[in-house]
Amino acid sequence: PADAKVTKLAGDFTFTEGPTWIKAGGFLVFSDIPQDELKQWKSAGGVTTYRQPSHNANGNTTDSVGRLITCEHSGRRIAIQERTGAVKTLVDSFEGKKFNSPNDVVVKSDGTVWFTDPDYGLKTNPTTKQKEGREQPGNFVYRHDPKNGRTAALVKDFVNPNGLAFSPDEKKLYIADSGAPKHIRVFAVSSDGTLGASRIFCTLDQGVPDGIRVDQHGRVWSSAGDGVQIFGPDGRLVGRILVPESPANLCFGGADGKTLFMTA
Ligand code: MG
């Protein structure tokens, strides 16, 4: 709407990421990665600590029954919080090797968990400038099926895959590359859960695409250097929300799902 405005809800964090709306509780969960905390925000009461330590949590989402699923940089895993509150490992390796530092995650309606694994969370050796502790041969995009425990590497040619989101009919998957390409690619999703042909959907003119979300009309909302950039299903830029600090991620939430939350 023309009268929509940006409101600052809270500040004094270090690097915020991974906002996700918890429907059952009516609150927002987000990550402060360097502070090793998951935070929560409620319209009544503001910000409190949700989970600490978070193992440097980054991206968050919920599954079909509302369980919180979290990417952990230092945990190098995808974690799931049961309704009892217990946090357990959903998946932490592929072909016997640890992930780099899982960054962002979405759950498909069939329960499969799709996530990206760039190397931002690995320490850089000051002398060699190489990432330390790397076990995977690249920065891949994965699908994990909790029903059978199987994990597949779906895409291997990203520089640093980051946010990802399905189209409303789940026939397309958008994946951001926040490395040098600074673009979002769109893939055809096959019924067997593999990915088909891809093309470049859009390239950002400010900053890099990090977190992305798709709305009910199939528009893609991407964090960007100047705020949030919104692209039509055809990839054309249709709007910008200017924000004084660069958002890294965003999500829809609130009781009616019509509020956009941004972590910047
Ligand atoms: Mg991210």
Residues whose N, C-alpha, C, O or C-beta is under 5 A from the ligand:
A	BS01	MG	N103 D104 N162 G163 D210 G211 A248
